[in-house]
Structure formats: structure tokens, C-alpha cells
Amino acid sequence: MTPARPHLVWDWNGTLLNDLSLVIDATNVVFASVGGPSVTTDQHRVRFRRPVAEYYADVLGQAVDEEEFGRLDRIFHEAYRSGLTTCELAADARTAMQAWPGGQSLLSMWFHEELVPTVHRFGLTGNFLRVDGLRGGTGGDRKAESLQKHLAELGVDGPSAVLIGDSIDDADAATAVGGRAVLYTGGFTDPARLRASGHPVADTLTEAVQLARSLF
């Protein structure tokens, strides 16, 4: 492990990628498939959490076991893929990445084999020392274990890392490895929930990088 220069780990969905509207649409396809209610953007941002199965169970008012979640997760991703070409990066994503002076990497809980070509399509591959997505057939789990593996592959120790993401789970993952987190209000989580977490919160990615730099 190298505790040298601070290292920035970016989240993808809801952070660098502005896909909130698509995620809401795909989530409502899931709920409609089992006769559940639709959620608005604001409702989703207040209630969303990981594991995603718990969020689904909360909205649907019934338990969602592993088998059922696997089925709903496939429905979500089919709907998500169909609209992915409509998504763009967050308005200041490129500027924010350029403002970080050290190493950067990308860690997403989206499927690795789909993440990598999408990052390449946006011309971002060269910005990152490493890009990691979910390796497995079902998504929705927490991020802490993935972050630990990600940093180990990079040779970065936890206290040298700062994660910029849009969810409480991002902050929990950073805390679990002894790192820091800056939370971004433009993604999947209600800003009031982010501010209540006690972690630094930014309304733009450029501001998030400024806050991240101030943590070391």
C-alpha cells in the first residue's frame, strides 16, 4: 500500500453520469411489473437506499427475496439499457476531473462489461488509473467491499482515498476503508439526507473536488 498522494475515486451513476431521469423511469417499469406504485423523482431521492432490494420492499410494501430481486433487477436493467444513449455527463464533469491534481479512478455498482465501453464512448478512459464495475449477474448491493478491492488493486490505502458520490452508501463505503467522502446533491439522494450524514456536501462536481482537496 502507498499512502503517498491523495487518490480520488469517482462514482459513476448519478455522479459523473447524469442518469437520474432514466433511473426513475426504469425503476417505475420495475414497480409497474408487479402492480406497484410509481415514484416521482423527489420520492425516489428521499427513499432510495442500498441494498436496493430493501428500497423495493419499502415502496412495494412487501418482502423482496433474493430470487424476486434478481427478476426485478433484470427488468430494471433492460429498461435502463434502452434509454442509456439519451444520457449525458454531468454539466461540469470534465472540468471537475481536470481540477484534481492526483490520481483518479472510477468505481461503479453498474455491470463492469457495460460500464467500460460506456466510459470509453464518453472519451474518459484516459482520465482513470482504473475502472471497476460490478462483476456478477445481479446488482443492488452495498459498495464497501467493492471499494476495498478497488483500492487494493490500485495499491492505495484507505486513508489516502476520497470518494465523490451521490449516496449515503458511497459515504459508508469510504468510511469502511478509513477514507473520506464528499457527497454530491445532483444524483439519486435527497440533499437533506446527504447533509444530515455529516459528510461534506457539494451542489456541483467542481465544488466537490474543491472540498475533496481540502480534506488532505
N, C-alpha and C positions, 0 to 999 in steps of 0.2 A: 504494500500500500504506500501511496505517495501523498503525504499531507501538504504538498507544496502549494501551488497556486489554487485559489478557489475555482471550483468547477460548477457550471450551470447545467442543470437538467431541465429541459423543456417538456411540458405536457403537450399533447397534440390536439385531441378533440376538445373543442370549447376554449382552447387557448390560442395556439398558433393558427389552427383551422377554425374558421367561423362557421360552424355547422349546427348551431343551436336550433334553427328553424327546422332543418332536416331531421334532427334527433327528435324533436317534438312530434313531427309528422309520423316518423317511423314508430315512435312509442305509442301513438294513438292507433296505428294499424294493429299493434300488438293487443291493446286493450279491446279494440273492436272485435278481434278474432275470438274473444271469449265473452262477448256481450258486456264488456265493462264500460266505464265512463270515459269520455275524452278529458284530457287535461289541457289547460292553457299553458302558455309559456311561464307565466308567473307561478301558477300552481306547481309546475314541474320543478322550477328553481327552488321553491320552498321545500318540496317533499323528497326530491331525488337524493339517493344515497347508495353506497355500496355496502354489502353485496346487492346487486341490482334486483335479485330475487326478493329481497326484503322490501324494496320500493314497490315492486309489482304487487306483492301481497298486501301492502298497505293501501294502495289505490283500489285494488280489486276486492278487498275485504275478505280475503280467503287465503289459506296457506298455498304456497307455490313450492312444490317439492322439486328435487333435482331433475327428475325426468320432465316434468312440466316446464320448468325453466329452460331446459335445453330446447324444447319445442318452441317456446316463445322467443328465445334468443335467436333462433334461426329465422323466425318471422321478422323480427326486428332488423336483422342484418340484410335480409332480402330487400326490405323496403328502403333501408339506408343506402344500399348499393345503387338502387335505381335512381336515386337523386343526387349522388355524390358529385357528378360533374357540374352541378349548379353551385357548389360551394367555393368560396374564395378564402384566402388567408385573411386573418385579422388586419385591419387597415394599417397598423404600424408594425406588423410582424417583422418585416425585413429590417426596418430601421432599428427596432429593438435588438434584434440579433447582432447587428453591427456595433451596437453600443456596449456589448460585453467584451472585456479585454482578454479573457482567458478561454479555456477550453469549454466547448458546449456539446451536449448530446441530446438525444430525443428518446423519451420513453413513453410509450402509449399502451393502453389496455385494449387497443384495436388489433386485429389479427396481423401478425408480422408480414405474412406474404402479400397482404393488401396494402399495408402501411408503406412498405419500402418503395414500390413503384409510384405510389401517390406522392410521397415526398420528392421523388425524382422528377415527377411531372411538374411540380412547382419550382424545380431548379434549386432545391435546398440541400441536396445530399452533401455537397462540399462544405456546408456550414458545420456539420456534426462529426465528431470523432467516432460516434457510434449511434446507430438507430436500432432500437429494440421495440417490437410489438409483442402481442400475446402469441405464444406458441401453444396451440391447443385448439380443441374444437368448440369450446364454449367460453363465452366471456362473462363479464359481470362481477368478477371477484375484486378483492381489495388489492392495492398497489404495492404494499410494503415489501413483500417477498420479491416481487419483480424488480423493485428499486435496489434492493440488496444485491441481487445477481448482476444487475446492470452496472453498478459501481464496481463490483468485484472484477468484472470483465475489463473495465477501464483502468483498474489499478488505482482507483480514487477512494480514499477513506471517507466515511460518512460525515465527519465534522468539516471536511473541506468542500462539501456539496451544498448547493442551494437549488431548490426545485421551484419553478414557477408553474403554477397550475390553477385550475378554476374550481377545485372541490376541496371539501374538508378531508377527503380521503388522500389527496395529494399532500396536505399538511401532515396527516397522520403517518404517511409513508416516510416523509422526511424526518419526522421526529423519531420514528422507529430505528432509523440508521444513525441517529445522532447528528443529523443535518439540520438545515434551515429551510423555510418555505416562505414564499411570497405568493399571495393569493390574488387572482385576477377576477374582477367583477363582471367581465364581459361574456362569461361562459354559462355553465349549467346550474350555478348555485346562486341563490338569492344573496345580494350583497350584505344584508343584515346578518345572515348566518355566518358569512365569512368574517365579518368584523367581530362577531361575538366569539370567534375562535381564539382571539388574542394574537394571531399572526399578523404580520404586515399585510396590508391590502392596497391594491392599486386599481385604478379605473382604466388605465391603458397599459399596454405591454412595455412601452418606453419607460413609464413610471415604475413598472415592476422591476425592470433591470436596474434603474437607479436605486431602488430600495435594496435590491439584492447586493449591489456593490457596497452599500453602506453597512451591510451586516458583517463584513470582514475587516 
